[in-house]
């Protein structure tokens, strides 16, 4: 997957604009917002207070990942297809991080066990 204008559009998108869709997706499948936050905290290192600030400030995805306290060292264990792309083959590091998050949300919504989602 090459970087292009479409990626730039995604990178500039506010995390807060996508977040309600994440919540709706997991809740529709019987999971909770707390479980979603657990997944986001695991991937990014953001704590609850920092996550709320990111949402309130309309932080874009580029900044969201650039300022993430710590990308989980096990993030590289996230594999599979999301949006038609294998996450482990995405060349752009930022797009790969965004798709890691998408994949984790997808796994949560599909009812996967939290231990498996968090690669424990």
C-alpha positions in Angstrom: 0.0 0.0 0.0 1.6 3.2 -1.2 1.3 6.6 0.5 -0.9 8.9 -1.5 -3.5 11.7 -1.3 -6.0 9.2 0.1 -3.7 8.4 3.0 -3.2 12.1 3.7 -6.9 12.5 4.0 -7.0 9.7 6.6 -4.0 11.0 8.5 -5.7 14.4 8.8 -9.0 12.9 9.9 -9.8 13.6 13.6 -9.7 10.5 15.8 -12.8 11.9 17.5 -14.7 11.7 14.2 -14.0 7.9 13.9 -14.2 7.1 17.6 -18.1 7.0 17.8 -18.0 4.5 14.9 -15.6 2.3 16.9 -18.0 2.5 19.9 -21.1 1.7 17.8 -19.4 -1.2 16.1 -18.3 -2.9 19.4 -21.5 -2.1 21.3 -23.7 -3.5 18.4 -21.9 -6.8 18.9 -22.3 -6.8 22.7 -18.9 -5.5 23.7 -18.4 -2.4 25.9 -16.8 1.0 25.6 -14.5 0.0 28.5 -13.3 -2.9 26.4 -12.7 -0.6 23.5 -10.7 1.7 25.7 -8.7 -1.3 27.0 -7.7 -2.1 23.4 -6.8 1.5 22.6 -4.8 1.9 25.8 -2.9 -1.4 25.0 -2.0 -0.3 21.5 -1.1 3.3 22.2 -0.2 3.7 25.8 -2.8 6.5 26.3 -4.4 6.4 29.7 -8.1 7.3 30.1 -7.5 11.0 30.8 -5.2 11.4 27.8 -7.6 9.5 25.5 -10.5 11.9 26.6 -8.2 14.9 25.8 -7.4 13.5 22.3 -11.1 13.2 21.6 -12.0 16.6 23.1 -9.2 18.3 21.1 -10.2 16.7 17.8 -6.6 15.4 17.4 -5.9 14.0 13.9 -4.7 10.5 13.4 -1.2 11.7 12.5 -0.8 13.5 15.9 -2.7 10.7 17.7 -0.1 8.2 16.9 2.9 10.6 16.8 2.1 11.6 20.4 1.0 8.2 21.6 3.0 7.5 24.9 4.1 4.1 23.7 3.1 1.9 20.8 2.8 -1.6 22.2 5.9 -3.7 21.4 3.6 -6.6 20.5 1.7 -4.5 17.9 3.7 -6.3 15.2 1.9 -9.5 16.2 -1.3 -8.0 14.8 -1.9 -9.7 11.4 -4.7 -10.3 9.0 -6.8 -8.4 6.5 -8.6 -5.2 7.2 -10.1 -3.0 4.5 -8.7 -5.4 1.9 -5.1 -5.0 3.0 -2.9 -7.4 5.0 -1.9 -5.2 8.0 1.6 -6.8 8.2 2.3 -5.8 4.6 1.3 -2.1 4.8 4.4 -0.1 4.0 3.5 3.3 5.5 4.1 3.1 9.2 1.3 5.5 10.2 -1.2 3.8 8.0 -0.1 0.5 9.5 -0.7 1.8 13.0 -4.2 3.1 12.0 -5.0 -0.3 10.5 -3.7 -2.1 13.6 -6.3 -0.1 15.6 -9.0 -1.0 13.0 -8.0 -4.6 13.2 -8.2 -4.6 17.1 -11.6 -3.0 17.0 -12.7 -5.6 14.4 -11.5 -8.4 16.6 -13.3 -7.0 19.6 -16.5 -6.7 17.6 -16.2 -10.2 16.4 -16.2 -11.5 20.0 -12.5 -12.6 20.1 -11.2 -13.1 23.7 -9.5 -10.1 25.2 -6.3 -12.1 25.9 -6.1 -13.0 22.2 -6.8 -9.4 21.1 -4.1 -8.1 23.4 -1.6 -10.7 22.1 -1.0 -12.2 25.6 
